[in-house]
Amino acid sequence: MSHLEDRAVNRLAIDSRALWEGCILASCVHGVMLAEYPFIVNENAWFGELYIVRNDEGSKAALVFSEDMELLMGMFDDRNSLRSGLVLSDRYAKSHYKEAPGFIRDAAEALSILFKDTAGQKQLPFVTTGFWEEEDQILSRDSYEDWFEHGGHILAPQMMPFEKAMAYYEGKRSMDARRMEIAERIYRERIKSPKESVALKKEEIAVLEATGPYNIETCRDVFGQFGVVFEGK
């Protein structure tokens, strides 16, 4: 794995704030559709400033944002990557952050716990690519093309412009017009006031409840992860 030591550091053309907004939109759609499709519950999750997304292929990405919605780092597990024969090791996981500041390397080591997989009798991190923020730039030991190929594509919907993203979600989840309106409203309010809670109105809750009355509490919990509360709750 000597090539891991030789890779150059590259600047990735990623707009930090736009990506955060894309993650919020994905989460709004996820929350709106969750009552009807409870099996998607693990596709999007927030734990404070940590965002985790999983796709249909079993791959996942984790992004860490600051309290001001600035992107700090990302870690990726692409199960279809051609690197899959290399990645199951502590050394490989750490190699993606070799030139990053010390606090990023420490954070990456902690975050890799979420990427553990079984190798024989051991649990080791399965990480195919990564990036970090430094001096207002998103840096990686991969080129943009390699980053996207080996994990960045997991975030493709989150990086789409709003209209294109909504068209994608409408087709993927068979969203009706009313739920699209609800998702857009809470998205607009959430990004307008990122540090304030947004309330899902009673009539909107009723729309979601009609599609899956037994799953509405799960919806409430998932919305609560990113600052959306239920009116009257």
N, C-alpha and C positions, 0 to 999 in steps of 0.2 A: 504494500500500500504506500510505496514511496511517493506516488503522485499526490497524496494528501498533503505532503509537506511543501510541494512545489506550486500549488495553485495560487494565482494572483488574487488580490482583493479587487472586486469590481463594484462600481456604483450601479444600483438597480433603479430604473426609472419607475419608482412607486411613489404615489402621492399619499402621504401618511393620513391626512385628514379624510381624503376621498375613500380610502380603504376602510377607515373606521365607519364612515357613513354607510358604506356598502355592507359592512357586517351588521349594522343596526337594521338596515332594510331586510337583509336575509332573516334576521331574528324576528322582525315584525311579521313577515310572511309566515315564518315557522310557527309563531304563536297563534296567528289567525287560523291556520290550517290544522293545528294540533288536535282540536276537538274531534274533527272528522277522521284524522289519520294519527291515532295515538302511537303507532309504531315508529313515527319519525322523531320521537321525543329526544333522542340522543344526537340528532343531526346538528343542532346549534346549542351552545351553552355558554353562559357568562359566569365567571367566578370573580367578582370585583372587576378588575381591569384585564383579566385573562379571558380570551375568547377562544373557544374550541369548535371546530367544524369537522364533521365527518361526511364523506360522500358515499354513494351507493356501492362503491367497490371496496369498502373497508379501509380506505385511506383517511388520514386526518391531518389537520394543521392546527397549530396553537399560536396565537398572537398575543403579545403582551403590550398593552398601551399604558401610557402615563395617566395621571388624573386629569390632564389637560388634553386627552385624546390623541397624544402623539405616539406614534408607533415606536416601540423600543426594541423588539426582537420577534423573530418568528422561527418556528421549528416544524418540520414536515416529515410525514411518514407516507410515502407513496408505494403502495403494495405492488404496483405494476412497473416500478422503476427497474431499469436494467442494472442498477446498482444493488439490487436486492441480495446478491451474493456476497456483498462486502459489508453491509451496514450493521449487522447484528454484533456490535462490539462497543465497549465504552470508548475505545480509541477513535473509532470512526465518528461517533456522535460528537465527541469533543472537537474533532478536526474541523468542523464547519465554523467554529468560533475561535480558531487558533489565534488570529490577529485582533480579536475584539478586546475592548477594555476588560480589566479583571472582574468588575462587577457583572458584566455580561456573561463572561465565562462561568462565573459562579451561578448566575441565574439559569444558564443553559444546563448546567449539571443538575440543578434542582428540577427544572422543567422536564428533563429527560425521563424522570420517574413515570411520567404519564405516557411514555412511549415504550414501556418495557414489553418484551416479548420473550418467549421461552426458547432457549438454546440448550438442549440437553437438560441438565439439572439446574441451569442458571436462568435468571431473569436479566436480560440485557436490553439496552435501548435500540430501537429500530428507527433510525433517523436518516433520511435520504438527502436532505439539503436544509439550509437555514440562512438567516440574515440577521443583522442588527443595525441599530441606528447609532451614528457617530457624527457629531458636528453637523446636524441637520441633513445628513445623507443616509440612505439605506444601503448598507454594504453587505457583500457576500463573497465567499470564496468561489462562487459560481458566476458565470456570465448570466445575463437575464434569460437567455435561451435555455441554458442548462438548468437554472433554477426553476423555470417554468416546466421543463420536461420532467424533472425529478421531484416535483411536489407543488410548485407554484400554481399549477393548473387547478388544484383543489379549490383555489380562491377565485377562479375565473368568474363565477357569478357575482361575487362581491366586488370585483374590479370593473364590472360593466357600468356604463352610464345608466342613470335611473330608468329611462324609458325602455332601453334594451333589457335591463334586468327584470322589469315588471313583465315584459312580454315573455321572458324566459320562465319566470315563476308561474305565470298564468298557464302556460302550456304544461309545465312539469307537474303542477299540483291541481290542474283543472279548476283554477280559481274562478268563482263567479264574480260579477261586477260589484256586488255589495261588499264582499270580503276584500276585494282589491281596494275599494274606497277606504275601508277601515284600516288596512295595512298602510296605505299611503298617508292617511291622516296622522296616525300615531308616529309614523316615520318622520313626517315633516315637523311635527311638534318636538319630537325627541332630539333631532339634530339642531333645531332652532335654539333650544335651551338644554344643552347636554347635561347640566348638573341639576336640573329640576325633574321631578316626577311628571309623568304624563298619565292622565286618567282615561281608561277605557269606559265609555259611557254605558249606562244600563241597557239602552236599546241595542248597542253594539254587542254587549255581552250576550243578550238574548239571541242575536243572530248566530253567534258561535255556539251557544248552548243548544240551539235547534239542530245543529249538525252532529252533536255528540254530547248529550247531557251528562253522561257518566265521566267525561274526561275534562270537565270545566275546571275542576280544582287543579289538575295538572297544568292546564293552560295558565291559570292564575299564578302558579308557582314559577313557571317558565318566564312569563312576562315580567314578574317581579325581579328576575335576575338582572334585567337591564333597565330598570326604572319605570316600568309601566304598571300601574296599579288599577284595580277594579273599582269603579265608582260605587260607593255605598258599602264597600267591603272593609 
